[in-house]
């Protein structure tokens, strides 16, 4: 295993831990019954935004524009 593959694996593990911790903190299944739609949309949009941010950081770190 070369060093770049180890770094890829470690970064994926760190990003996965960050996403799982955010999921635990946000608690998307704990909803406010008076404002059901807005609570759910805010929580899901935050988790989707975080996922897109982590994927884009990963792609920008390891791939050039020609590789994608």
C-alpha positions as CSV (number, residue, x, y, z in Angstrom):
1,X,0.0,0.0,0.0
2,X,1.5,3.3,-1.0
3,X,1.3,6.5,1.1
4,X,-1.3,8.2,-1.1
5,X,-3.7,5.3,-0.6
6,X,-3.3,5.5,3.1
7,X,-3.9,9.2,3.1
8,X,-7.0,8.7,1.0
9,X,-8.3,6.1,3.5
10,X,-7.5,8.3,6.5
11,X,-9.2,11.3,5.1
12,X,-12.3,9.3,4.2
13,X,-12.5,8.0,7.8
14,X,-12.1,11.5,9.2
15,X,-14.8,12.8,6.9
16,X,-17.1,9.9,7.8
17,X,-16.6,10.6,11.5
18,X,-17.4,14.3,11.0
19,X,-20.6,13.4,9.1
20,X,-21.7,10.9,11.7
21,X,-21.0,13.3,14.6
22,X,-23.0,16.0,12.7
23,X,-25.8,13.5,12.2
24,X,-25.8,12.7,15.9
25,X,-25.8,16.4,16.9
26,X,-28.5,17.5,14.5
27,X,-30.8,14.5,15.3
28,X,-32.8,14.7,12.1
29,X,-35.6,12.4,13.4
30,X,-36.3,14.5,16.4
31,X,-38.9,16.9,15.0
32,X,-40.8,19.9,16.4
33,X,-44.5,19.0,16.0
34,X,-45.7,22.6,15.5
35,X,-43.1,23.3,12.8
36,X,-42.6,19.9,11.2
37,X,-41.8,20.8,7.6
38,X,-39.4,23.7,8.5
39,X,-37.5,21.7,11.1
40,X,-37.1,18.7,8.7
41,X,-36.1,20.9,5.8
42,X,-33.5,22.8,7.9
43,X,-31.9,19.6,9.2
44,X,-31.9,17.8,5.9
45,X,-30.5,20.8,4.1
46,X,-27.7,21.2,6.6
47,X,-26.8,17.5,6.3
48,X,-26.9,17.7,2.5
49,X,-24.8,20.9,2.5
50,X,-22.2,19.2,4.8
51,X,-22.1,16.1,2.5
52,X,-21.5,18.2,-0.6
53,X,-18.8,20.2,1.2
54,X,-17.0,17.1,2.3
55,X,-17.2,15.5,-1.2
56,X,-16.0,18.7,-2.9
57,X,-13.0,19.1,-0.4
58,X,-12.1,15.5,-1.1
59,X,-12.2,15.9,-4.8
60,X,-10.3,19.2,-4.8
61,X,-7.6,17.7,-2.6
62,X,-6.9,14.5,-4.6
63,X,-8.0,15.1,-8.2
64,X,-7.0,17.7,-10.8
65,X,-9.7,19.1,-13.2
66,X,-8.5,16.7,-15.9
67,X,-9.1,13.6,-13.8
68,X,-12.8,14.4,-13.0
